[in-house]
């Protein structure tokens, strides 16, 4: 009788493990916590528009100044914000290899008063061609990402951003997922 009980218990355990391994729903990676991120995105997940030769992710963002003083968003070309992507590798944030070039066009920084907000729509274009036109990335990897903005503490006499970046935690967005096309 004792051996029957052990075999029955073993079969029950194996069934539970087998049923757990056969789940129908996909496992979505947990997004890293970032409840206090000063940059927020309009969604948690993005699927790109497909244009044949390239795909485009369109992400609406809102930056809220978390400090007690005015800060300045450095522009990328004529428009702020200057930004780059980081990708979460499961343990830590790493700079994304996505090539999102910023034209070297001098433009004044944009002031954001304490508690004020600045909204921007950012587009990430990824080419399917290794001979992509300038302005297209070719190595945008689906996964969990966040934006890092160039936010500085001051400007020079002409209104151009200085090099005094705010601490990283005051310049990052919430985590969001870029899905494959």
C-alpha positions, 0 to 999 in steps of 0.5 A: 500500500505504501508503494502505491501511495508513493507512485500516486504522489509521484504521478500527481507531481508529474502531472502538475509540472506537465500542465504548468509547462503546457500553458497556452498564454505567452509569458510576458517579461516583467517590466522593471519597476519605475513608478517615479520615472519623470518621462512617461509613455502613452502605452506599455507596449508598441507594435510597429507600422510596417512600410515594407522597407522599414518599420516605425514605432511611434511613442508619445512621451511626457516629461515632468520636471521633478526638481525644484528649479527650471531644467532644460531639454537639449534638442535633437536637431531643431526639436527637443528632446535629444534622447537615446534608448536603453534596453533591459537585458533581464538584469540591468539597463544597457545602451541600445545599439539602435542607431537613432542619429541626431542631426548637429543643428544648433538650437536653443534648449527648451525650459521646463519649470518645476512641476511643468511638463513637456510633451513629444512624439518620438519615432523610431524607424528601423530599416530592413535593409543593411544599406539604410538611408541616414536616419534609419536604424538597422538593429532595433531589437524587440524587448523592454526599453526606456528613453533617456533624455538629455536634461540639463540644469542650465543654458548659456547666454544664447540659450544653448544647453550646458553640459550639466546633465541631471542625474540619470533617475531624473532623465529616464522614462518608464519601461515599455516593450517594443514588439516585433513586426 
